[in-house]
Amino acid sequence: MGVGYSSCSSLSFSFPSSTCSFSYCPTISNSKTTCTFSDKSHSNHLLFKPTSKFLQTHIRKLAQKTIGKAPSSAPFFLRCGRVVEQMETQKGNDFLQKPSFDPHSIDQELVQKIAYDALVWSSLHGLVAGDRNSQRSGKVPGVGMVHAPIALLPMSFPESHWKQACEVAPIFNELVDRVSLDGNFLQESLSRTKKVDTFTSRLLDIHSKMLEINKKEDIRLGLHRSDYMLDEQTKLLLQIELNTISSSFPGLSCLVSELHRLLLLQFREHLLLDPERVPRNNAVNGFAEALAKAWTEYNNPRAVIMVVVQPEERNMYDQHWLCAVLKEQYQITTIRKSLAEIDATGELQADGTLLVGGEAVAVVYFRAGYAPTDYPSEFEWRARLLMEQSSAIKCPSIAYHLAGTKKIQQELAKPGVLERFLENKDDISKLRRCFAGLWSLDDLQIIKDAIERPGLYVMKPQREGGGNNIYGDDVKETLLRLHMTGNQEDAAYILMQRIFPAVSPAILMRDGVSHRDQTISELGVYGAYLRNKTKVIMNDNCGYLMRTKVSSSNEGGVAAGFAVLDSIYLV
């Protein structure tokens, strides 16, 4: 999902023109492995990533022979999910870990060389999306593909704030789970919103029906992403929102990180930047591991994982990366179905088993269903209810979905509310440290200030995806209109402190064209949580998403066309 702002590689084989270099990074084949060896060449080279097990097996054998000869001083690597605090560097290397790097200082000829190699690599490694200009690109794989919009080079980001975001991810995972179990809290907190927001009302109706029949979700799976911006004035890392449904780009974000590491290595003599300062991104493996473990807990080896998708999905390749890892690494079959297709072919057996197209479903993984446009008729709502009634593991369940709404985020920011769900005072303090100012529209003092100084606030509806938030003078006009009408429409919104991140130069790539611009960035950290009754099976942070957009843009969704995919360079 795109998010508005408030202000995998496993195996690589290199064929340079003069020498043959080998690079082995088994992050897809084994998410626990961090061993990497590379024989660095000064010439441009093309990376080939084999996906078949045959090629992986033979290249892995060659890698193991080579790795055995690697020097003992090989560096540790920084990875989201398991941040290594110590990183060794060889004496006398030419890399500069500069606190700031201006990509606009690169001459245009070099930019063109870097851009060309980036486009080739993206095309060969699946860093692609459907072309908006091709009508079939959202329906038929392989038709109308373009490279995903990307930043040409990584964005500088403070290592201390990076560690902070990684550290709180498991705490947010646990918080979502506990909030989801408090049905009264969810219903009461969203009761006013329900009266004026039809979409939220329909979700609450399904949740209420599950409470009435005492539906238990013993196995609970959450694949989350918490989004942050670094406020320039306060130097605080502040949370934009916590996504609990359809946390997009775990597949493509991994590829961007690998691309940037490669480019920094390949052009190191010109850029003088250390590729090891770009953290390895394990998001696709972390999500696949969580889904696979949930599938195992369901305990039906013939069941499938069903990905709920939109009828037209130009971001399908990000989703296919995850399905490919599930198939190749865990031998788990996935199927892709729209809500309408689930309604047409789905049925519930007496024991609660969900059958779709005759296949038993162990896990329902939502990459759709988060916006009103996903429910154009009663067929889609009927499908959502059917899935909730089943014994299949939902990612997310209706309760997890509601726990990620803007209103719940605002309620959790109130004094004393976190203590209702968490006992550890240190954990509570860590979460509060990254809370931005959040208010309901019944706070008259805040409303008065927002009308007088609208540039300091953002109005947010209960919506996911880019293009929904209200900024600037529109905040003032909307608040005055709501005051004049005197109805309860204000319950559909919350007010949030507007965050003003630092503006940084960047080179953005879209449709094969690079352009220089002043930009701002938003960091998202993925989290995976799996629980079976009282046993927590998995609670990790497992990768990251960096999105960069021109500083004049309010919204930040990549799929919505506002931003580009990026990675971070730790300083």
VEXDREN-2710 file (C-alpha; in Angstrom, 1 decimal):
% VEXDREN-2710
k/r/px/py/pz
1/MET/0.0/0.0/0.0
2/GLY/1.1/3.5/-0.6
3/VAL/1.3/5.7/2.5
4/GLY/0.9/9.4/2.7
5/TYR/3.5/11.3/4.6
6/SER/2.9/13.8/7.4
7/SER/4.7/17.1/6.4
8/CYS/17.1/-10.9/-2.4
9/SER/19.2/-11.7/-3.7
10/SER/20.4/-15.3/-3.0
11/LEU/22.9/-16.3/-5.6
12/SER/24.8/-14.1/-8.0
13/PHE/27.2/-15.0/-10.7
14/SER/29.2/-12.2/-12.3
15/PHE/30.7/-12.2/-15.8
16/PRO/32.8/-9.1/-16.2
17/SER/34.4/-8.5/-19.6
18/SER/37.9/-9.4/-18.5
19/THR/37.7/-11.4/-15.3
20/CYS/35.1/-13.7/-13.7
21/SER/34.1/-12.7/-10.2
22/PHE/31.9/-14.7/-7.9
23/SER/29.5/-13.3/-5.4
24/TYR/27.5/-15.5/-3.0
25/CYS/24.8/-14.1/-0.8
26/PRO/22.5/-16.9/0.3
27/THR/19.7/-14.8/1.8
28/ILE/16.9/-16.4/-0.1
29/SER/18.0/-20.0/0.3
30/ASN/18.5/-19.6/4.0
31/SER/17.2/-16.6/5.9
32/LYS/19.5/-17.3/8.9
33/THR/22.7/-17.2/6.8
34/THR/24.8/-14.1/6.4
35/CYS/27.9/-15.5/4.9
36/THR/29.1/-13.5/1.9
37/PHE/32.2/-13.5/-0.2
38/SER/33.0/-11.5/-3.2
39/ASP/36.0/-11.2/-5.5
40/LYS/35.7/-7.6/-6.4
41/SER/36.4/-6.6/-10.0
42/HIS/37.0/-3.1/-11.3
43/SER/35.1/-3.8/-14.5
44/ASN/31.4/-3.5/-15.1
45/HIS/29.7/-6.8/-14.6
46/LEU/26.3/-8.4/-15.1
47/LEU/24.7/-10.3/-12.2
48/PHE/22.7/-13.5/-12.9
49/LYS/20.5/-14.8/-10.2
50/PRO/19.5/-18.4/-10.8
51/THR/16.1/-19.4/-9.4
52/SER/16.2/-23.1/-10.2
53/LYS/17.3/-25.5/-7.6
54/PHE/19.7/-27.1/-10.0
55/LEU/21.7/-23.9/-10.6
56/GLN/21.5/-22.9/-7.0
57/THR/22.9/-26.3/-5.9
58/HIS/25.9/-26.2/-8.2
59/ILE/26.7/-22.6/-7.7
60/ARG/26.4/-23.1/-3.9
61/LYS/29.0/-25.9/-4.1
62/LEU/31.4/-23.6/-6.0
63/ALA/30.7/-20.8/-3.4
64/GLN/31.5/-23.1/-0.5
65/LYS/34.8/-24.0/-2.0
66/THR/35.6/-20.3/-2.5
67/ILE/34.3/-19.2/0.9
68/GLY/36.7/-21.5/2.6
69/LYS/39.5/-19.3/1.3
70/ALA/38.0/-16.1/2.4
71/PRO/40.1/-14.0/4.9
72/SER/39.2/-14.2/8.5
73/SER/38.7/-10.5/8.6
74/ALA/35.6/-10.6/6.4
75/PRO/33.2/-8.0/7.6
76/PHE/30.0/-8.5/9.6
77/PHE/26.9/-7.3/7.8
78/LEU/24.1/-5.1/9.0
79/ARG/20.7/-6.7/8.4
80/CYS/17.4/-5.5/9.6
81/GLY/16.0/-8.2/11.8
82/ARG/19.3/-9.1/13.4
83/VAL/21.3/-5.8/13.5
84/VAL/24.9/-6.5/14.0
85/GLU/26.3/-3.7/16.2
86/GLN/29.9/-4.3/15.3
87/MET/31.3/-4.0/11.7
88/GLU/34.9/-4.6/11.0
89/THR/36.5/-2.6/8.2
90/GLN/39.9/-3.3/6.6
91/LYS/42.6/-0.8/7.2
92/GLY/43.5/1.4/4.2
93/ASN/40.4/0.9/2.2
94/ASP/39.2/3.7/0.0
95/PHE/35.6/3.9/1.2
96/LEU/34.4/7.0/2.9
97/GLN/31.6/6.8/5.4
98/LYS/30.6/10.4/4.9
99/PRO/27.7/11.8/6.9
100/SER/26.3/13.3/3.7
101/PHE/26.6/12.6/0.1
102/ASP/25.3/14.7/-2.7
103/PRO/24.4/12.7/-5.8
104/HIS/23.8/15.9/-7.7
105/SER/27.5/16.4/-7.7
106/ILE/28.0/13.4/-10.0
107/ASP/28.6/14.4/-13.6
108/GLN/25.9/13.5/-16.1
109/GLU/28.0/11.0/-18.1
110/LEU/28.6/8.9/-15.0
111/VAL/24.9/9.2/-14.0
112/GLN/24.0/7.8/-17.4
113/LYS/26.4/4.8/-16.9
114/ILE/25.1/4.0/-13.5
115/ALA/21.5/4.4/-14.7
116/TYR/22.1/2.1/-17.7
117/ASP/23.5/-0.7/-15.4
118/ALA/20.7/-0.2/-12.9
119/LEU/18.1/-0.6/-15.7
120/VAL/19.7/-3.8/-17.0
121/TRP/20.0/-5.3/-13.5
122/SER/16.4/-4.4/-12.7
123/SER/15.2/-6.0/-15.9
124/LEU/17.2/-9.2/-15.3
125/HIS/16.4/-9.6/-11.6
126/GLY/12.7/-8.9/-11.5
127/LEU/12.8/-5.4/-10.1
128/VAL/9.8/-4.6/-12.3
129/ALA/6.1/-3.6/-12.2
130/GLY/3.3/-3.5/-14.7
131/ASP/3.3/-0.6/-17.2
132/ARG/0.3/1.7/-16.7
133/ASN/0.3/2.3/-20.4
134/SER/-0.4/-1.4/-21.1
135/GLN/-4.0/-2.5/-20.5
136/ARG/-3.0/-6.1/-19.8
137/SER/-0.1/-5.4/-17.6
138/GLY/-2.1/-5.8/-14.4
139/LYS/-3.6/-9.2/-15.4
140/VAL/-1.2/-11.2/-17.5
141/PRO/2.4/-11.8/-16.1
142/GLY/5.2/-10.9/-18.4
143/VAL/3.1/-8.4/-20.5
144/GLY/3.8/-4.7/-20.3
145/MET/6.6/-4.8/-17.7
146/VAL/8.7/-1.7/-16.8
147/HIS/11.4/-1.3/-14.2
148/ALA/10.0/-0.3/-10.8
149/PRO/10.5/3.4/-10.0
150/ILE/13.7/3.6/-8.0
151/ALA/16.3/6.0/-6.5
152/LEU/19.5/5.5/-8.4
153/LEU/21.6/5.6/-5.1
154/PRO/20.7/4.9/-1.5
155/MET/19.6/7.6/0.9
156/SER/21.7/8.5/3.9
157/PHE/20.1/7.6/7.2
158/PRO/21.4/7.7/10.8
159/GLU/22.4/4.3/12.1
160/SER/21.1/5.1/15.6
161/HIS/17.6/5.7/14.3
162/TRP/17.8/2.7/12.1
163/LYS/18.5/0.5/15.2
164/GLN/15.7/2.2/17.0
165/ALA/13.2/1.3/14.3
166/CYS/14.4/-2.3/14.2
167/GLU/14.3/-2.6/18.0
168/VAL/10.6/-1.5/18.4
169/ALA/9.2/-3.7/15.6
170/PRO/8.7/-6.8/17.8
171/ILE/7.1/-4.6/20.4
172/PHE/4.6/-3.2/17.9
173/ASN/4.0/-6.8/16.7
174/GLU/3.0/-7.8/20.3
175/LEU/0.9/-4.7/20.8
176/VAL/-1.2/-5.4/17.7
177/ASP/-1.8/-9.0/18.9
178/ARG/-2.9/-7.9/22.3
179/VAL/-5.1/-5.1/20.9
180/SER/-6.8/-7.6/18.5
181/LEU/-7.9/-9.7/21.5
182/ASP/-9.7/-6.8/23.1
183/GLY/-12.9/-6.7/21.1
184/ASN/-14.6/-4.2/23.3
185/PHE/-11.7/-1.7/22.9
186/LEU/-11.9/-2.0/19.1
187/GLN/-15.7/-1.6/19.0
188/GLU/-15.8/1.2/21.4
189/SER/-12.9/3.2/20.0
190/LEU/-14.4/3.0/16.5
191/SER/-18.0/3.5/17.5
192/ARG/-18.3/7.1/16.4
193/THR/-16.3/6.4/13.2
194/LYS/-18.8/3.6/12.4
195/LYS/-21.6/6.1/12.2
196/VAL/-20.1/8.2/9.4
197/ASP/-17.7/5.8/7.6
198/THR/-19.4/3.0/5.7
199/PHE/-16.3/1.1/5.1
200/THR/-15.2/1.0/8.7
201/SER/-18.8/0.1/9.6
202/ARG/-18.8/-2.9/7.4
203/LEU/-15.5/-4.2/8.9
204/LEU/-16.9/-3.7/12.4
205/ASP/-20.0/-5.6/11.5
206/ILE/-17.9/-8.6/10.5
207/HIS/-15.9/-8.2/13.7
208/SER/-19.1/-8.0/15.7
209/LYS/-20.4/-11.2/14.2
210/MET/-17.2/-13.0/15.1
211/LEU/-17.5/-11.8/18.7
212/GLU/-21.2/-13.0/18.8
213/ILE/-20.3/-16.6/17.8
214/ASN/-17.2/-16.5/20.0
215/LYS/-14.9/-17.2/17.0
216/LYS/-11.4/-18.0/18.3
217/GLU/-8.3/-17.3/16.2
218/ASP/-5.9/-19.6/18.0
219/ILE/-3.3/-19.3/15.3
220/ARG/-2.6/-15.6/14.6
221/LEU/-0.3/-14.3/11.9
222/GLY/0.7/-10.7/11.4
223/LEU/2.9/-9.3/8.6
224/HIS/3.2/-5.6/9.5
225/ARG/5.1/-2.5/8.5
226/SER/5.7/0.5/10.7
227/ASP/6.4/3.6/8.7
228/TYR/8.6/6.5/10.1
229/MET/10.0/9.9/9.2
230/LEU/12.9/11.6/10.8
231/ASP/11.8/15.0/12.0
232/GLU/14.5/17.5/11.1
233/GLN/13.9/20.0/13.9
234/THR/13.6/17.6/16.8
235/LYS/15.8/14.8/15.3
236/LEU/13.2/12.3/16.5
237/LEU/12.1/9.3/14.6
238/LEU/8.3/9.6/14.5
239/GLN/5.8/7.0/13.4
240/ILE/3.6/7.8/10.5
241/GLU/1.4/4.7/10.7
242/LEU/1.4/1.0/11.4
243/ASN/0.2/-1.2/8.5
244/THR/-1.4/-4.4/9.5
245/ILE/-2.9/-5.4/6.1
246/SER/-1.2/-5.7/2.7
247/SER/2.2/-4.4/3.8
248/SER/3.6/-4.1/0.3
249/PHE/7.0/-4.4/-1.3
250/PRO/8.7/-7.1/0.8
251/GLY/9.9/-8.6/-2.5
252/LEU/11.0/-5.5/-4.5
253/SER/12.5/-3.7/-1.5
254/CYS/15.1/-6.6/-1.1
255/LEU/16.1/-6.1/-4.7
256/VAL/16.6/-2.4/-4.4
257/SER/19.0/-2.9/-1.5
258/GLU/21.0/-5.5/-3.5
259/LEU/21.0/-3.2/-6.5
260/HIS/22.4/-0.3/-4.5
261/ARG/25.0/-2.5/-2.9
262/LEU/26.1/-3.6/-6.3
263/LEU/26.3/-0.1/-7.8
264/LEU/28.3/1.2/-4.9
265/LEU/30.7/-1.7/-5.3
266/GLN/30.9/-1.4/-9.1
267/PHE/31.4/2.4/-9.1
268/ARG/33.3/2.6/-5.8
269/GLU/36.3/4.5/-7.3
270/HIS/33.9/7.3/-8.3
271/LEU/31.5/7.3/-5.5
272/LEU/33.8/6.4/-2.6
273/LEU/31.0/4.8/-0.6
274/ASP/31.1/1.5/1.3
275/PRO/28.4/-0.9/0.0
276/GLU/28.4/-2.7/3.4
277/ARG/26.8/0.4/4.8
278/VAL/23.6/-0.5/2.9
279/PRO/21.9/-3.0/5.2
280/ARG/21.0/-6.4/3.7
281/ASN/17.2/-6.6/3.3
282/ASN/15.6/-9.8/4.4
283/ALA/12.0/-8.9/4.0
284/VAL/10.9/-11.4/1.5
285/ASN/12.5/-14.3/3.4
286/GLY/11.1/-13.1/6.7
287/PHE/7.6/-12.9/5.3
288/ALA/7.9/-16.3/3.6
289/GLU/9.2/-17.9/6.7
290/ALA/6.3/-16.6/8.8
291/LEU/3.8/-17.7/6.2
292/ALA/5.4/-21.1/5.9
293/LYS/5.4/-21.6/9.7
294/ALA/1.8/-20.6/9.8
295/TRP/1.0/-23.2/7.1
296/THR/2.9/-25.8/9.2
297/GLU/0.9/-24.9/12.3
298/TYR/-2.4/-25.4/10.3
299/ASN/-1.3/-29.0/9.8
300/ASN/-2.7/-29.9/6.5
301/PRO/0.0/-30.8/4.0
302/ARG/-2.4/-30.7/1.1
303/ALA/-3.7/-27.2/1.9
304/VAL/-2.5/-24.1/0.0
305/ILE/-1.7/-20.5/0.9
306/MET/-4.2/-18.2/-0.8
307/VAL/-3.1/-14.6/-1.8
308/VAL/-6.1/-12.3/-2.0
309/VAL/-5.4/-9.9/-4.9
310/GLN/-7.1/-7.1/-6.8
311/PRO/-8.5/-8.1/-10.2
312/GLU/-5.9/-5.9/-11.8
313/GLU/-2.5/-5.7/-10.0
314/ARG/0.4/-3.9/-11.6
315/ASN/2.5/-4.6/-8.5
316/MET/2.0/-8.4/-9.0
317/TYR/5.8/-9.1/-9.3
318/ASP/6.4/-8.0/-5.7
319/GLN/3.8/-10.6/-4.7
320/HIS/5.2/-13.2/-7.0
321/TRP/8.6/-12.9/-5.4
322/LEU/7.1/-14.0/-2.1
323/CYS/5.2/-16.9/-3.8
324/ALA/8.4/-18.0/-5.5
325/VAL/10.3/-18.3/-2.2
326/LEU/7.4/-20.2/-0.7
327/LYS/7.5/-22.7/-3.6
328/GLU/11.2/-23.1/-4.0
329/GLN/12.3/-23.0/-0.3
330/TYR/9.3/-24.5/1.4
331/GLN/7.5/-26.5/-1.4
332/ILE/4.2/-24.7/-0.5
333/THR/1.7/-24.1/-3.2
334/THR/0.1/-20.6/-3.5
335/ILE/-3.0/-19.6/-5.4
336/ARG/-4.1/-16.0/-6.3
337/LYS/-7.8/-15.1/-6.1
338/SER/-9.8/-11.9/-6.1
339/LEU/-12.5/-11.4/-3.6
340/ALA/-15.1/-11.9/-6.3
341/GLU/-13.5/-15.2/-7.3
342/ILE/-13.5/-16.3/-3.7
343/ASP/-17.2/-15.6/-3.4
344/ALA/-17.9/-17.5/-6.6
345/THR/-15.8/-20.6/-5.9
346/GLY/-15.5/-20.6/-2.1
347/GLU/-17.3/-22.8/0.4
348/LEU/-17.2/-23.6/4.0
349/GLN/-17.1/-27.2/5.2
350/ALA/-18.8/-28.3/8.4
351/ASP/-15.5/-28.5/10.2
352/GLY/-14.6/-24.9/9.3
353/THR/-12.3/-25.8/6.4
354/LEU/-12.3/-23.1/3.7
355/LEU/-12.3/-24.5/0.1
356/VAL/-11.7/-22.2/-2.8
357/GLY/-11.9/-23.8/-6.2
358/GLY/-11.9/-27.2/-4.5
359/GLU/-8.6/-26.6/-2.7
360/ALA/-8.3/-26.4/1.1
361/VAL/-6.9/-23.1/2.3
362/ALA/-4.5/-23.1/5.2
363/VAL/-3.5/-19.4/5.2
364/VAL/-5.3/-16.4/3.7
365/TYR/-2.8/-13.6/2.9
366/PHE/-4.4/-10.3/2.0
367/ARG/-2.8/-8.1/-0.6
368/ALA/-6.2/-6.6/-1.3
369/GLY/-9.3/-5.8/0.8
370/TYR/-7.9/-2.7/2.6
371/ALA/-9.8/0.0/0.7
372/PRO/-13.5/0.6/-0.2
373/THR/-12.7/0.2/-3.9
374/ASP/-11.9/-3.5/-3.2
375/TYR/-15.6/-4.1/-2.3
376/PRO/-17.6/-2.8/-5.3
377/SER/-20.5/-5.1/-4.6
378/GLU/-21.9/-7.4/-1.9
379/PHE/-20.0/-10.4/-3.5
380/GLU/-16.7/-9.1/-2.1
381/TRP/-18.2/-8.5/1.4
382/ARG/-19.6/-11.9/1.3
383/ALA/-16.2/-13.4/0.5
384/ARG/-14.6/-11.5/3.4
385/LEU/-17.2/-12.8/5.8
386/LEU/-16.7/-16.3/4.5
387/MET/-13.0/-16.2/5.1
388/GLU/-13.4/-14.8/8.6
389/GLN/-15.9/-17.6/9.5
390/SER/-13.4/-20.3/8.4
391/SER/-10.7/-22.1/10.3
392/ALA/-8.1/-20.8/7.8
393/ILE/-5.4/-18.5/9.3
394/LYS/-6.1/-15.0/8.2
395/CYS/-3.2/-12.5/7.6
396/PRO/-4.7/-10.3/8.9
397/SER/-7.8/-11.4/10.8
398/ILE/-10.5/-8.8/10.9
399/ALA/-9.3/-7.9/14.4
400/TYR/-5.7/-7.3/13.3
401/HIS/-7.1/-5.3/10.4
402/LEU/-9.0/-3.0/12.7
403/ALA/-6.0/-2.7/15.1
404/GLY/-4.2/-1.0/12.3
405/THR/-6.7/1.8/11.6
406/LYS/-5.8/5.4/12.1
407/LYS/-8.3/5.8/14.9
408/ILE/-6.8/3.0/16.9
409/GLN/-3.4/4.5/16.3
410/GLN/-4.7/7.7/17.8
411/GLU/-6.3/6.0/20.7
412/LEU/-3.1/4.1/21.6
413/ALA/-1.3/7.4/21.8
414/LYS/-3.5/8.7/24.6
415/PRO/-1.9/8.7/28.1
416/GLY/-2.3/5.4/29.9
417/VAL/-3.7/3.4/27.0
418/LEU/-0.6/1.5/26.2
419/GLU/-0.5/0.3/29.8
420/ARG/-3.8/-1.5/29.1
421/PHE/-2.0/-3.8/26.7
422/LEU/1.7/-3.9/27.7
423/GLU/3.3/-4.4/31.1
424/ASN/7.0/-3.7/30.4
425/LYS/7.7/-0.1/31.2
426/ASP/10.8/0.0/29.0
427/ASP/8.8/-1.3/26.0
428/ILE/6.1/1.3/26.6
429/SER/8.7/4.1/26.8
430/LYS/10.3/2.9/23.5
431/LEU/7.0/3.0/21.7
432/ARG/6.0/6.4/23.1
433/ARG/9.3/7.9/22.0
434/CYS/8.3/7.4/18.4
435/PHE/4.7/8.6/18.7
436/ALA/3.9/11.8/16.8
437/GLY/1.1/14.0/18.1
438/LEU/-2.3/12.4/17.4
439/TRP/-5.7/13.8/18.3
440/SER/-9.4/13.2/17.6
441/LEU/-11.5/15.9/16.2
442/ASP/-13.4/16.4/19.5
443/ASP/-10.4/18.1/21.0
444/LEU/-11.5/21.7/20.6
445/GLN/-8.2/23.3/21.6
446/ILE/-6.4/21.3/18.9
447/ILE/-9.0/22.1/16.4
448/LYS/-8.7/25.8/17.1
449/ASP/-4.9/25.6/16.7
450/ALA/-5.2/23.6/13.5
451/ILE/-7.5/26.2/11.9
452/GLU/-5.1/29.0/12.9
453/ARG/-1.9/27.0/11.9
454/PRO/-3.0/24.4/9.3
455/GLY/0.5/23.8/8.0
456/LEU/1.4/22.1/11.3
457/TYR/-1.2/19.4/11.0
458/VAL/-2.4/16.6/8.7
459/MET/-6.0/15.3/8.6
460/LYS/-6.2/11.5/8.0
461/PRO/-9.3/9.5/7.1
462/GLN/-9.7/5.8/8.0
463/ARG/-8.1/4.8/4.7
464/GLU/-5.0/2.9/3.4
465/GLY/-3.1/3.7/0.3
466/GLY/-1.8/7.0/-1.1
467/GLY/-3.8/10.1/-2.0
468/ASN/-6.2/10.3/1.0
469/ASN/-4.7/12.7/3.5
470/ILE/-5.5/16.5/3.8
471/TYR/-2.7/19.1/4.0
472/GLY/-2.2/22.9/4.3
473/ASP/-5.1/25.2/3.8
474/ASP/-7.3/22.3/2.9
475/VAL/-7.0/21.3/6.6
476/LYS/-8.5/24.7/7.6
477/GLU/-11.2/24.5/5.1
478/THR/-12.2/21.0/6.0
479/LEU/-12.3/21.7/9.7
480/LEU/-14.4/24.8/9.2
481/ARG/-16.8/22.9/6.9
482/LEU/-17.2/20.2/9.5
483/HIS/-17.9/22.8/12.2
484/MET/-20.5/24.5/10.1
485/THR/-22.4/21.3/9.2
486/GLY/-22.5/20.2/12.8
487/ASN/-22.8/16.5/12.0
488/GLN/-20.6/13.7/13.2
489/GLU/-18.5/13.5/10.0
490/ASP/-15.5/14.6/12.0
491/ALA/-15.4/11.1/13.5
492/ALA/-14.1/9.8/10.2
493/TYR/-10.8/11.7/10.6
494/ILE/-8.0/12.1/13.0
495/LEU/-5.5/15.0/13.3
496/MET/-1.7/14.3/13.2
497/GLN/1.3/16.4/13.9
498/ARG/2.9/17.2/10.5
499/ILE/6.4/15.9/10.4
500/PHE/9.1/17.9/8.5
501/PRO/11.9/15.6/7.4
502/ALA/15.2/16.9/6.0
503/VAL/15.2/17.6/2.3
504/SER/18.0/15.7/0.5
505/PRO/19.2/15.6/-3.1
506/ALA/18.5/12.4/-5.0
507/ILE/18.4/11.0/-8.5
508/LEU/15.1/9.3/-9.3
509/MET/14.5/6.8/-12.0
510/ARG/11.1/6.3/-13.6
511/ASP/10.2/5.0/-17.1
512/GLY/13.9/4.7/-17.9
513/VAL/14.6/8.4/-17.4
514/SER/16.7/9.8/-14.5
515/HIS/16.2/13.2/-13.1
516/ARG/17.7/15.1/-10.2
517/ASP/15.4/16.5/-7.5
518/GLN/15.1/17.6/-3.9
519/THR/13.5/14.8/-1.9
520/ILE/12.3/13.5/1.4
521/SER/12.2/9.9/2.5
522/GLU/10.1/7.5/4.7
523/LEU/11.4/4.4/6.3
524/GLY/9.2/1.4/6.9
525/VAL/10.4/-1.6/9.0
526/TYR/8.7/-4.9/8.4
527/GLY/7.6/-7.2/11.3
528/ALA/6.4/-10.8/11.4
529/TYR/4.4/-12.3/14.3
530/LEU/3.1/-15.8/14.6
531/ARG/1.3/-17.2/17.7
532/ASN/-0.5/-20.5/18.4
533/LYS/-2.5/-20.0/21.5
534/THR/0.0/-19.2/24.3
535/LYS/3.1/-20.0/22.2
536/VAL/4.8/-17.2/20.3
537/ILE/6.4/-19.0/17.4
538/MET/7.9/-15.9/15.7
539/ASN/8.2/-12.3/16.6
540/ASP/10.9/-10.6/14.5
541/ASN/11.7/-7.5/12.5
542/CYS/12.5/-8.8/9.1
543/GLY/13.5/-6.1/6.6
544/TYR/12.8/-2.6/5.5
545/LEU/11.3/-0.4/2.9
546/MET/12.7/3.0/2.0
547/ARG/10.5/5.3/-0.1
548/THR/11.7/8.6/-1.5
549/LYS/9.7/11.3/-3.2
550/VAL/10.1/14.9/-4.4
551/SER/9.8/17.2/-1.4
552/SER/6.9/19.1/-3.0
553/SER/4.7/16.0/-2.9
554/ASN/2.5/15.4/0.1
555/GLU/1.6/11.7/-0.6
556/GLY/4.1/8.8/-0.6
557/GLY/2.7/5.7/-2.2
558/VAL/5.0/4.0/-4.8
559/ALA/2.2/2.0/-6.4
560/ALA/0.0/5.1/-6.5
561/GLY/2.8/6.9/-8.5
562/PHE/4.0/9.4/-5.8
563/ALA/7.3/7.9/-4.7
564/VAL/10.2/5.6/-5.7
565/LEU/11.7/2.6/-4.0
566/ASP/15.0/3.3/-2.2
567/SER/17.4/1.8/0.3
568/ILE/19.4/3.3/3.2
569/TYR/23.0/4.2/3.6
570/LEU/23.9/4.1/7.3
571/VAL/25.9/7.1/8.6
END
